Amino acid sequence: MTTARWLLDKLASIRLAVVTMTTLAAVCGAATVYESRWGTPAAQRIVYQSPWFALLLALLGANVLLSMLKRWPWKAHHIGFVLAHVGILLLLAGSLVSLRFGLDGSVTLAEGESASQIALPARTVTVALASGANVAIPVRHAGEFWGEERHPLPNGAALVLTRHQPHVDYHERLVDAPTGSPVLEYHFEGAEIGRQEGLLIADDPERARADFGPVQLIFLSATATHPVTTLLAAGAGEARGFFVNDGSGSIRYALSSRKRATLAGMVTEGARLQTPWMALTLVIDRVRPSVRLERHLAAEPPPQKESQRLPAVEVRLDRGDRAGAPEWIAAGETRDLAEPDGGSARVSFGDATTTLPFRVTLLHFRSQKYPGTTMAATYESQVRIDDPEQGSFERLVAMNRPLHHRGYTLFQSSYAEGERMTSVLAVSRAPGLPLVYGGTALLVLGAAWMFYLKPWLAKRRGERALHRHLAVSLTAPAR
């Protein structure tokens, strides 16, 4: 026996099939237990999206394919066998395609909010350069050890990832400081929303803007090139509230909408502004003229589930052989980093994202609890899909009622209670699903052929042969 023939027999053997399928069953069972303890992202990374798991599926596929080819040329009695094995191959191919090209993410929406971007279970550091270019740098899993990493940037500088922490305790506080920024503390009041609090820090990259449904609040400082009147007029015709620090200790505002005249005036503590938006009242709770935001990060033992962790990375900007000052950035943060030559770039650390070909808006969220408890019995989201190619429509997404659109599936994942209810929708895409469905159908058909149709056909052929034999016996002349 040649080496090739021996290898073919081993790869096509029933023994290899039993060992491979038993191993797959054991791995999937262990992965289910692991997922319940450590969370879905950990199970996806360690098992389902690992190279060795794909290799295990490929080995089973090779075994099934070669066991078919060993019986070539196929006869009529091989029909069920071939159908079942082709079905298994399609199932495996669909799984591999989905593992390689599919995605699993989530989108978090408060009532009235909309989004077309979803967060993926991976982290990236994004550098926004002064030229307008954005560079996204994938970050390896924060629970793994990795040393200093250097990533060249288009402007000649380099972003250096120096250290990481899998989980940090992060908190902020506002401290009065002579060289700080003015702060507005406010809340909205309305018959249907109750009380919604917030704050604005002038010119802060993250907190100078706040979205309240379709309304956007913006807090800026006037400059020589952008005087107060220009800034206040910038939002005319839109649902916006502009607050402008004029540099003399006073803050002016302009509240505009698409249908009503703009309201303008000076900001004072305790002022109740009747806005042009949905019969809402904007109350100015406090005006702090000069405040500095202090942030504190401290390493903490990480929780078991990765979804409950807050990782952080330490980064710096280098220029040639000159190193910039390192700074810690927690997940979800954006910081301005200085280069050694005086330049700067805006660096953020957070979830990797991808853009859907449509927009999702959360219209309403409803939940029902078990009588006498605070445990949710069911919860559901009424959403609107705005698709530039297929138009707009509304659907209900419930716990056992997903929404399917353009190859994406939206599941009701979880929610958060507050003044405005917040819904978390899981978003998945499995491009190999048609192959899985086709493979399942062929597998069922092949099994039915082998176990039911084939015996029935054999029985019918036997009965016909017996009838022909009896007919020949009865008509044959006696000797």
C-alpha positions in Angstrom: 0.0 0.0 0.0 1.4 3.4 -1.0 1.7 6.2 1.5 -0.9 8.3 -0.3 -3.4 5.4 -0.2 -2.7 4.8 3.5 -3.2 8.4 4.3 -6.5 8.5 2.3 -7.8 5.4 4.2 -6.9 7.0 7.5 -8.5 10.4 6.6 -11.7 8.7 5.3 -12.0 6.1 8.1 -15.1 5.9 10.3 -12.7 5.9 13.3 -11.5 9.4 12.5 -15.1 10.5 12.1 -16.1 9.2 15.5 -13.0 10.8 17.2 -13.5 14.1 15.5 -17.3 14.4 16.2 -16.7 13.3 19.8 -14.1 15.9 20.2 -16.3 18.6 18.7 -19.2 17.7 21.0 -16.9 17.8 24.1 -15.4 21.2 23.0 -18.8 22.7 22.4 -20.1 21.5 25.8 -17.0 22.9 27.5 -17.4 26.1 25.6 -21.0 26.5 26.8 -19.9 26.1 30.4 -17.0 28.5 29.9 -19.4 31.1 28.2 -21.8 31.0 31.2 -18.9 31.8 33.5 -16.7 34.2 31.6 -19.1 35.6 29.0 -19.7 35.4 25.3 -16.7 37.4 24.0 -14.3 35.2 25.9 -15.9 32.0 24.5 -15.9 33.4 21.0 -12.2 34.4 21.2 -10.9 31.3 23.1 -13.0 28.7 21.2 -15.3 29.5 18.3 -13.1 32.0 16.5 -9.8 30.3 17.2 -7.7 28.8 14.4 -7.7 25.3 16.1 -11.5 25.2 16.1 -11.7 26.0 12.4 -9.0 23.3 11.8 -11.2 20.8 13.7 -14.2 21.6 11.5 -12.0 21.4 8.4 -10.7 18.0 9.5 -14.2 16.7 9.8 -15.1 18.1 6.4 -12.1 16.3 4.8 -13.1 13.1 6.5 -16.7 13.4 5.1 -15.5 14.3 1.6 -12.9 11.6 1.3 -15.3 8.9 2.6 -17.6 9.9 -0.3 -14.9 9.8 -2.9 -13.8 6.3 -1.8 -17.1 5.0 -3.0 -16.8 6.6 -6.5 -18.4 5.9 -8.9 -21.7 6.1 -7.0 -24.6 3.8 -7.6 -28.3 4.2 -7.1 -28.1 2.7 -3.6 -25.6 5.5 -2.7 -28.2 8.3 -3.1 -29.0 8.7 0.6 -25.4 8.3 1.6 -24.3 11.1 -0.8 -27.2 13.4 0.1 -26.4 13.1 3.8 -22.7 13.7 3.4 -23.2 16.7 1.0 -25.5 18.1 3.7 -22.8 17.7 6.3 -20.3 19.4 4.1 -22.6 22.3 3.5 -23.2 22.6 7.2 -19.5 22.8 7.9 -18.9 25.2 5.0 -21.6 27.5 6.3 -20.2 27.4 9.8 -16.7 28.3 8.5 -18.0 31.1 6.3 -19.9 32.6 9.3 -16.9 32.3 11.6 -14.7 34.0 9.1 -16.9 36.7 7.6 -19.8 37.0 10.1 -20.0 39.5 13.0 -21.5 39.7 16.4 -22.0 43.2 17.9 -24.5 45.3 19.8 -26.1 48.7 19.7 -27.3 50.6 22.8 -30.2 53.1 22.3 -32.2 55.3 24.7 -35.7 56.0 23.7 -35.7 58.5 20.9 -32.1 57.8 19.9 -30.9 56.3 16.6 -27.7 54.9 15.3 -26.2 53.1 12.3 -22.9 52.0 14.0 -22.6 48.9 16.2 -20.0 48.0 18.7 -17.9 44.9 18.2 -16.3 42.6 20.8 -12.9 44.0 20.0 -10.9 47.0 21.2 -9.2 49.7 19.1 -7.2 52.8 19.7 -8.2 55.5 17.2 -5.9 58.5 16.4 -7.6 61.6 14.9 -4.9 63.7 13.3 -5.0 67.5 12.6 -5.1 66.7 8.8 -8.5 65.0 9.4 -7.2 61.5 8.9 -8.2 58.8 11.4 -6.0 55.8 12.1 -7.6 52.8 13.9 -5.1 50.4 15.6 -6.5 47.1 16.8 -5.6 46.3 20.4 -5.1 42.7 21.5 -7.2 41.3 24.3 -6.4 43.3 27.4 -6.2 40.2 29.5 -3.2 39.0 27.6 0.4 40.2 28.2 1.8 42.4 25.5 4.9 44.6 25.5 5.5 48.0 23.9 4.0 48.3 20.4 5.0 51.1 18.0 2.6 52.1 15.2 3.7 54.7 12.6 1.2 57.4 11.7 0.8 59.2 8.3 2.1 62.5 9.8 5.5 61.1 10.6 4.8 60.6 14.3 4.2 57.2 15.9 1.7 56.0 18.5 3.3 53.8 21.1 1.2 51.5 23.3 3.3 51.0 26.4 1.2 49.3 29.1 -2.3 48.0 29.8 -4.6 47.2 32.6 -7.4 44.6 32.2 -9.6 46.4 34.6 -9.5 49.8 36.3 -11.6 51.8 38.8 -12.4 55.0 37.0 -14.1 58.1 38.4 -14.2 61.8 37.7 -14.9 64.9 39.8 -15.2 68.6 39.0 -12.8 70.9 40.9 -12.9 74.7 40.9 -9.7 76.0 39.4 -8.6 79.5 38.2 -7.6 78.2 34.8 -10.5 75.9 34.1 -13.5 75.9 31.9 -17.1 77.1 32.6 -19.6 74.4 33.4 -23.4 74.4 33.1 -25.4 71.9 35.2 -29.0 71.6 33.9 -32.0 69.3 33.8 -35.0 68.9 31.5 -38.6 68.7 32.7 -41.6 67.4 30.8 -44.9 65.7 31.3 -43.7 62.5 29.6 -40.0 62.3 30.5 -39.9 63.4 34.2 -36.5 64.8 35.0 -33.4 64.4 32.9 -30.1 65.8 34.3 -26.9 66.7 32.5 -23.9 69.0 32.4 -21.9 70.8 29.7 -18.2 71.7 29.9 -17.2 74.4 27.5 -14.9 73.3 24.7 -14.4 69.8 26.3 -13.9 67.2 23.5 -16.5 64.9 25.1 -18.7 67.0 27.3 -19.2 70.2 25.3 -22.1 68.5 23.5 -25.0 66.4 24.7 -27.8 64.8 22.7 -31.3 64.6 24.0 -33.2 62.6 21.5 -33.3 64.8 18.3 -32.1 67.9 20.3 -28.4 68.7 20.6 -26.9 71.0 23.2 -23.6 72.7 22.5 -21.4 74.8 24.8 -18.6 76.8 23.2 -16.4 79.8 23.9 -16.3 82.9 21.7 -13.1 83.7 19.8 -12.0 86.5 17.5 -12.8 84.4 14.4 -16.0 83.0 15.9 -17.7 85.8 17.8 -20.8 85.3 20.0 -23.3 86.3 17.4 -21.9 83.9 14.8 -21.9 81.0 17.2 -25.5 81.7 18.4 -26.8 81.9 14.8 -25.1 78.6 13.8 -28.0 76.4 14.9 -30.8 78.4 13.3 -33.4 76.1 11.7 -32.2 73.1 13.7 -33.3 71.5 17.0 -30.3 72.9 18.9 -29.4 74.8 22.0 -26.2 76.9 21.8 -24.5 78.2 24.9 -21.6 80.6 24.4 -19.1 81.9 26.9 -18.4 85.5 25.8 -15.1 85.7 27.8 -16.4 88.3 30.2 -18.0 85.9 32.7 -21.4 85.9 31.0 -23.0 83.1 29.1 -25.6 83.6 26.4 -27.9 81.1 24.9 -30.0 80.5 21.7 -32.6 77.7 21.5 -33.8 77.0 18.0 -36.1 74.5 16.2 -37.2 73.9 12.7 -40.7 75.3 13.2 -40.5 77.9 15.9 -38.7 81.2 16.4 -35.3 81.1 18.2 -35.3 81.9 21.9 -32.2 83.8 23.1 -31.0 85.5 26.3 -28.5 85.4 29.1 -27.9 82.3 31.2 -28.6 82.7 35.0 -28.8 80.1 37.7 -32.3 78.9 38.4 -33.6 80.1 35.1 -36.5 78.1 33.6 -36.3 78.2 29.8 -39.5 77.2 27.9 -37.8 75.5 25.0 -39.3 75.2 21.4 -38.8 71.4 21.6 -41.7 69.1 22.6 -43.0 71.3 25.4 -39.8 70.8 27.4 -38.5 73.1 30.1 -34.8 73.5 30.4 -33.7 74.5 34.0 -30.2 75.9 34.6 -29.3 74.4 38.0 -25.8 75.8 38.4 -23.3 77.9 36.6 -19.6 77.3 37.6 -17.3 79.8 35.9 -14.0 77.9 36.1 -13.8 74.2 36.7 -11.2 71.5 36.0 -12.1 67.9 35.5 -10.0 65.5 37.5 -9.9 61.9 36.6 -8.6 59.0 38.6 -7.7 55.5 37.3 -6.6 52.7 39.6 -5.9 49.1 38.8 -8.5 46.7 40.2 -8.9 42.8 40.1 -10.9 42.1 37.0 -14.4 40.6 37.2 -14.9 37.2 35.7 -17.0 38.3 32.8 -15.3 40.4 30.3 -18.4 42.5 29.6 -18.1 43.9 33.2 -14.4 44.9 32.8 -13.1 48.4 32.1 -9.7 48.1 30.5 -7.2 50.9 30.0 -4.1 51.4 27.9 -1.1 53.7 28.4 0.0 55.4 25.2 2.3 58.2 24.0 3.1 60.0 20.8 6.8 59.9 19.6 8.5 62.0 16.9 11.7 60.3 15.7 13.8 59.5 18.7 11.9 61.9 20.9 9.2 60.4 23.2 6.1 62.2 24.3 4.5 62.1 27.7 2.6 58.8 28.3 -1.1 59.0 29.4 -3.6 56.4 30.5 -6.8 56.2 28.5 -9.7 54.1 29.8 -12.2 52.3 27.5 -14.7 54.8 26.2 -12.4 57.8 26.7 -10.9 60.4 24.3 -7.8 62.3 25.2 -5.6 65.0 23.5 -2.0 63.8 23.5 0.9 66.1 22.9 3.8 65.3 20.5 7.4 66.2 21.4 7.5 68.9 18.7 4.4 70.7 20.0 1.9 69.0 17.8 -1.1 67.0 19.1 -3.6 64.4 18.2 -6.9 63.2 19.7 -6.6 59.6 20.8 -9.6 57.4 21.9 -9.8 53.9 23.2 -13.0 51.9 22.9 -14.9 49.2 21.1 -14.2 48.5 17.4 -17.2 49.6 15.4 -18.8 48.9 12.0 -21.5 50.7 10.1 -24.8 49.1 9.2 -26.4 49.8 5.8 -29.4 51.2 7.6 -30.3 53.2 10.7 -32.1 52.0 13.8 -34.2 54.2 16.0 -35.7 53.1 19.3 -39.2 54.5 19.5 -40.5 52.8 22.6 -39.3 50.3 25.2 -41.6 48.2 27.3 -41.0 45.7 30.0 -43.2 43.5 32.3 -42.1 42.1 35.6 -43.1 39.0 37.4 -45.9 39.8 39.9 -44.4 40.9 43.3 -40.8 41.0 42.0 -38.4 43.3 40.2 -37.4 40.5 37.8 -38.3 41.2 34.2 -40.7 38.6 32.7 -40.4 40.0 29.2 -39.1 43.2 27.5 -39.4 44.5 24.0 -38.4 47.4 21.8 -40.4 49.1 19.1 -37.8 50.2 16.5 -37.9 52.0 13.2 -35.5 51.0 10.4 -34.5 53.7 7.9 -33.0 52.1 4.9 -31.8 54.4 2.0 -32.5 51.6 -0.5 -35.6 49.9 0.9 -37.4 52.8 2.8 -38.5 53.0 6.4 -40.7 50.6 8.5 -41.4 49.8 12.1 -40.9 46.5 13.8 -41.2 45.0 17.3 -38.1 43.3 18.6 -38.8 41.0 21.6 -37.0 38.3 23.6 -38.1 35.5 21.2 -38.9 37.7 18.2 -35.8 38.9 16.4 -35.8 41.3 13.4 -34.2 40.2 10.2 -33.2 42.7 7.6 -30.6 42.6 4.8 -28.7 39.7 6.2 -28.5 41.2 9.7 -30.5 39.9 12.7 -31.4 42.1 15.7 -32.1 40.4 19.0 -33.4 41.9 22.2 -30.4 41.4 24.5 -30.9 43.5 27.7 -31.9 46.9 28.9 -31.2 49.6 31.5 -33.8 51.5 33.5 -33.6 55.2 34.0 -35.4 58.4 33.2 -35.3 57.2 29.6 -35.4 53.5 29.2 -32.3 52.1 27.3 -32.4 49.0 25.2 -29.4 46.9 24.2 -29.9 45.1 20.9 -27.5 42.3 19.8 -26.7 42.5 16.1 -25.4 39.5 14.2 -24.7 38.6 10.6 -24.1 35.0 9.5 -23.4 34.9 5.7 -23.1 31.2 5.8 -26.6 30.7 7.1 -28.1 29.8 3.6 -25.5 27.0 3.4 -26.4 25.8 6.8 -30.1 25.7 5.9 -29.4 23.9 2.6 -27.1 21.4 4.4 -29.7 20.7 7.1 -32.4 20.0 4.4 -30.0 17.7 2.5 -29.0 15.9 5.7 -32.6 15.3 6.7 -33.5 14.1 3.1 -30.4 11.8 3.0 -31.2 10.3 6.4 -34.9 9.8 5.4 -33.7 8.2 2.1 -31.3 5.8 3.9 -33.6 4.8 6.8 -37.0 4.9 5.3 -37.1 5.2 1.5 -34.2 2.9 0.7 -35.7 -0.1 2.7 -39.1 0.6 1.2 -37.7 0.6 -2.3 -35.7 -2.6 -1.5 -38.9 -4.2 -0.2 -40.8 -3.2 -3.4 -38.1 -4.6 -5.6 -38.1 -7.8 -3.6 -41.9 -8.2 -3.9 -41.7 -7.5 -7.7 -38.9 -10.1 -8.1 -41.0 -12.7 -6.1 -44.1 -12.0 -8.2 -42.1 -12.5 -11.4 -40.5 -15.7 -10.1 -44.0 -17.1 -9.2 -45.4 -16.1 -12.5 -42.6 -17.8 -14.4 -43.0 -20.9 -12.2 -46.7 -21.2 -12.8 -46.5 -20.8 -16.6 -43.5 -23.1 -17.0 -44.5 -26.6 -18.6 -44.3 -29.5 -16.2 -41.6 -32.1 -16.7 
